[in-house]
């Protein structure tokens, strides 16, 4: 599941970027913002909108702030849209709808706490600012380690109290005259799905935070709230990314509760199929796309390719497929099942070796340098690990990104370091470093017996978990292959 610990000041609404989905029927329009900054600290102000929920890029409109602290900008929006007002390094929430004409005032050194609105559209944006002040800036309403440590009854009491207070503020403030239906739906979704997300992810998050206890066993009725189909397929919540996040977490929950682990080769395929079969309406392709993006980074490359091809039918207008195809191209070179770049390098003893010469064996690659203190501290652990797997079908390959060949040879030969030791001439600028996208050392890769990536970030040599991870990796490539769909199986 996807989890996030709320940090004081990070914002209940600011925890995720929210935007209107392009699948909602809307009219194009313009929003104008006129403003005054007291105590100018930057020369420009900006409004950022994330128009496509599967695209991390934002559409940003800038305006100059003159010597008097004044600015004016016009933003094109496709219907009701969540946005950010950005000044210097501070951000405030915005909710924009076509035709709004906002007058904005704030202090340059504290945008979020001092912002005030007038004009058409002032009420919903003032509401967002007050929500931030009442709920975001108060630790008692945040999911923090102190309340994650609660047991089930205490945590549910916290969630119920928070939701009660949020709804009370909503009921006492919102009316039909000054707040559109789109904004009312958006705020209700924020309240409902902050509750649902925190309840759904509590058990797993607590397991991560409370290391002194095992996984908490929940009461038989704890997850019954998920039986409410109106919570799952809720068209009125479409503008809230908290809703999208909840659906993704729900798909993960359905997969794990049916016995599938994230470490299983077909985990993302299971999640994709669940999203495809369980969801309806405009959120369906969004959540399927979110699963695909996870698979591109953590799943098998051939499985991801098959799911991406299948996704076309769920996106007949092509609103998401091009973005997903581009994302797949970006990550496929280092995905599980991708062929690791071959090389020919010389060992410290003068022998020439290639990656292909190790086919049929697991390969644990350690990129290091003799000048890296962190890499040097791993050497004793490397020796212990190699000893544990003596006689097993694995090669420990150490690639030195050193430009000083004599110093490297002296260390490797003088200390009689175990494993296979080679050097990439040119160090961090070498073709080898570029082929494996090495930014710093130490860096580790675990390759399957067929020369494909199994893990681009395996446990470090010094990690106790490295032994178990390696044991579980023998023959895993064939396990992945057995879960891949046949060429004519998916349509």
N, C-alpha and C positions, 0 to 999 in steps of 0.2 A: 504494500500500500504506500501511498505517498503521504508523508507526515511532515509537519512543520511545527516547531515549538514557537509560540508567540513570544516575542520580546517586547518588553515595555516600550511604548512609543512607536512600535512598528505598525500598529493599526489593525483593528479588527477588519476594517474595510480595505486597508492598505496592504493586508497580508498577501493578497493576490491582485494582479492587474485584471480589471473587469472591463468588458466591452460588449457592445451589442453584436450579436452574430449576424453575418450577412444573409442568413436564411430567413430572417424575420421580415415580413412585408413592411416596408417603410418608405417614406418620401425623403428625397434629398433636400437639404436645406442649409442655411448659414446661421452660425452663431457669432455674435460680435461681443468682444470683451474690451471694455475701456477701464483703465486702472491708474492708480496712483501709489507709488512706493515711497514710504517715508524712511529716510535714511538709506538711500540707494547704495547697494553693495555689489551690483552687477549691472552690465550694460544691456541685458536682454532678458525677456521673459518668454516662456514657451508653453504650449499646450500639446500634450502627447496623447495620441489615441491609438489603441491597438485594434485595428479593424478586423483582423482575422485571428481567431483563437488558436490556430495551429501555426501561426507565423510569429516568431519572437520579435520581429522588427515592429517598430511603432512609426506612425505617421506624426511628425512633429512640425508644428507651425511656430515660427519665432517672430518676435516683435522687439524693436529697439526701445529701450527706456531712455527718455531724453534727460537733459540736465535738471529738469523739474521733477523727475521721477515719474513722468507720465508715459503711458503706452496705449496702443490700440491694435487689436488684431481681429481678423475674421477667420473662422474655422468652418470648413465644410463637413457636415455630418450626415450620415445616412440613417436618420431617425434617432430615437433615444440612445444615448451613448455614454458609457463610463469613460472618463478621461482624467488626466493629471495636469494640474497647473504647476509648472516648475520654475523656480527662481533661485539662482545660485545653486546651493546644494540642498534646498528644501523643497518639499512637495506638499500639495494640498489636493484633496479629492474634488472632482467635478462631476456633475451629471448634466449633460448637454442635450437639448432638443432643438430641432429646427425652429428658427424665429426668436430664440432667446437673445436678449440684449442686456448683458450683465455689466454693472459697474462694480469694480473690485478695488479694495483698499487694504493694504497690509504694511507691516514694518519689514524693512529689508533684512533685518537680522533674525526674524522669527515669523516666517510666512504662515505656517500652519496654525500657530496659536493666536495670531492677530488678524487674520483675514476676515473681512466683512463684505457683504454683498448688498447691492441695491438693484432695482430694475426688474425686468421681466426674466424670471428664472431664479430670483434671489431665494425664494423659500426652500426649494429642494437642496440648494447648495449650502444654505445656512444650516439646514437639518444635518447634512453630512458633517459640517464643522462641529456642530454640537454633539453628534454621536462620537466623534473622535475625542472630544473633551470629556464626555461623560463616561465612556466605556473603554476607549483605547488607552488613555493615559492613566487609568486606575488599575493597579496590579490585581485587585480583587476580581476583575472580570477577565483576566488573561489565563490561558492554559500555560502554566509554569510548572517547574519541577515540584513546587510545594503542593499543588493540588493533583498533579499526576501521581504523587505518592499515596494519595487517598486510596482506600479500597472502594469497591463498587458503589456502595451506598453513599459514601461521602462525595465521590466524584459526580454521581447523578444529582445529588443535592446541589452541588455547585452549578452544574449545567442548567438545572431547572430554575434556580434563582436568577442566573444571568438572563435566561430567556424571558422570564417573568418581568424583569426590570426593562429589558429591551422592548417588549411588547407594551408595557405600561407607557413608556416614553412615546412609542409609536402612536398609541391610541389617544394620548393627550395632545399630540402635535399635528398629526396628519389629518387633512380634510380634503374633500373632493374639489373644492374651489381653487385651492392654491397648489395642489399636487396632482400631477397627471396619473392616469392609471398605470402607465409604464413605470413611473417612479415608485408608486405604491407597491406594484408587483416586485420590483427590484429590491426594495427594502425588506419586504416580507421574506423574499428568498434569502437575503443575507442573514436574517434572523434564524430562519428554519434550517438552513444548510450549515451555518456555523455550529449549531447544535448537533445536527445529524453527523457532520464530519468528525467533530470532537468525540462524539459517542462511539462512532464506528471505529475510529483509530485508537481509542484509549487503551485497549488491551495490548496491542502491539507496541504502542509508544511507551507504556508503563514498563514493559519488559526491557526496553532499551535503556530507560532512565534508572530503574531500580535494579541495579546489578546484583544486589544481595539476596534477592528472592527469585524464585522461578516464575514461569508464566502464570499469571493470575487466572484462576478458573472462574468463569462468569456464571451467574445464575441462569437457569434454563430459559427465562423470559427476557434476558438482557437485549438480545438482538431482534425481538419481536417487532420493534418499530420499523424494521425493514420490510415487513409484510405489507405495509401501506403502499399500494401501487400508485397512489396520487403523489407520494414522495418521490417515486422513481421516475415516472413519466409525467412531468409537470411543465407544460408549455409556458405557463405564466412566469416560470423562473429562468427562462432562456437567457436573459441578459446577465445573469450572475455566474461568474466563473467559479464561485464556491459550489454552485450546483454542478458544473462540469467536473470539478474536483471530487465532489461526493460520488458522482456516477463512476468515475474511474476507481475510486476506493471501493465502491460497492462491487464492481466487477472483480477486483482483486480479492475481495472477501468471498464472493461466490466461488472463485477458483480454489482458494486455500481451504475453505470450509468443506469442499468436496474432495479434499485430500491431495491437492496439487501444491507443490512447493515451488518457490521462485527458482530454486536450483535445478528443477526438472527441465529437460530439453524442450518440452512442449508447453511450458507455462504460458508464454505469450500467445501461442496459438489458441490455447484454451480461453484466455481472457478475450481475445479478438472474437472468437465464436460466441462467447457469452454476450458481449456487447452487441453483436450482430443480431442475436436471437431475442435478447431480453429488452432492448431499447427500441423506442419508436420516435418518429418526428425528427426535427432538425438537430437534436442532440446526438442522435445515433451515429452519423458519420464523424462528428467531433470526437466522441469517446473512442470510436474505432480507430480514428487517426491518432489519438493520444496513446493508445496501446501500440500502434505501429511505431511511433516515435520511441517508445520504450524498447521495442523489439530491435529497432535499428541499432540501439546502443548496447543492449545486453543480450539479445537473442541471436539465433543462427541466421547467417546471411541468406541462405537459400530459403529458409522458412519465411524470413521477412520479405523476400522478393515475391514469393507466392501469395502472401497476404496482401502486398501492395497491388499486385495484379488483380486480385479479387476485389479490392476496394473500389475500383473504377465503377462498378455497378451501383455502389452506395453513394456515389458522387457524380450523378449524370451531368450536372452543369460544370463540372471541373473546377469547383471552387476551392477544393483542398488537395486534390491529387497532384497538381504541379508542385506545390510546396512540399508534399511528402516525398515525391520522387527526387526532388533536389536534396532533401534531408538524407534520404537513403544513399544517394551518390556521395554525400559528404562523409558518411560513417562506414560505408560498406568495406573499405580497405582494411579496417581493423576490427571488423565484426567477427563473432564466433563463426568458424567455418571458412573465413577468407584465408587464402594462401599467404603465408608469411613471406616477405621479400627474401629472395635467396642472396647469398654472398659467397665470396671466396676470400679468405683471410689467412694470414700466416700465424702459426702458434708461437709461443715463446721458445719452443724447441726448434723452430724453423720449418715445421711441416705445414703444408697447405691443406685447409679444410673448407668445405662448403656446407651450407645448411642442408642441402639435398643428401649429403653423405650420412646424415643422421636419420633419414627416413626409416620408419619402423620403430622409432623410439620416442618417448616423451622428451621434450627439450625445455629446460628451464633456463631462460636467458637472463643474465644479470649484466646490465650496462653500468660501468663504474669508471672511476678515475683514481689514480694514486694520490691525487691532491684533494680528494673529497673525504673529509673526516667521517661523514655519515656512512659512506660506502666502505671505508676501511673498518669501521666498527662492526660491519656485517660479516667480515671475512671469517672470524672464528665460528660464527653460526653457520656459515656456508660449509665449513669443514665438517661440522657435526651433522648437518643435513645430508651431505654426500655420503658420510659414513653410514647413516641410517638406511640409505637406499643402495648400499653397495651390492652389486650383483643383480639389481633390478633393471628393468628395461627403461632407463632414463639417463639422459646426458645433462650435466650441469655445465652450461656454456657461459663463460665470462668474457664479455667484450669490453676491452679497455678503450676508452675514448681519450687516450693520452697522446700528446704530441711529443713527449720525451720518451722515446723508445728505450734507451738504456736504463732509465729509472724504473720503468715498468718491468723490464726483463729481470733486473736485479731483485725486485721485490718478489716476483712470481717464482723465479728459480731459487733465489736465496732462501725464501720462506717455505719452499716446496708446497706451494698452494695447490690443493687438489682440484679436480675438474679440468675442463678444457679451457685454456686461456689463449685468446687471440687479441690482436690490437687493430683498431680501425685508424689508419693513417689520416691525419687531418683533425682528429679529435671530434669536438662538437660540431665542426663544419664538414665532417666527412660525409660521403655518400651514404654510409651505413646509418649514421645518426639521422640524416634526412629521411631515409627510407622508413625508419621506425618512428619518425616524428619525436625524437628525443629532445626535450627541453631542459632537462636537468638530470643528474644522477644522484643516487641510484635509481634505476628504472628496471622493471621486471616484466617478462612475458613468459607465458606458459603455452607451449605448442603441442598439438596432438601428434600421434604417430604418423599421420598423413601429411604433416607439415603445415597444418592450418592452425589458426589462433584458437586456443581454448579460453584464454583469459589474458587480457591486456593489462590487467592490474592485479596479479595474484598476490597472495600473502607474502610479505617480505621474508627474506632468509632468516631474520631474527624472530619471526612470529612463531609461537607455539602451534598456531593453527595451520602453518605451512605443511606440516607432515600429513595431517588429515586431508588437506586439499589435494596434495599430490597423490595420495593413495586413491582418492576418489576419481582422479583424472585418467587413470589407466583404462584404455579402451573406450573412453567417453565419446570419441569421435564417431565410433560405430553406433553408439547409442543415439547420438544426434541424427545420424543418417537414417536410422530405422524410424524416426518420427517425422521425417520430411515427407510432404505430400508428393504423390506421383505426378508426373507431368500432366496427365489427363484427369487427375482426380479433382482439381479445383477449377471452377469456371468463373 
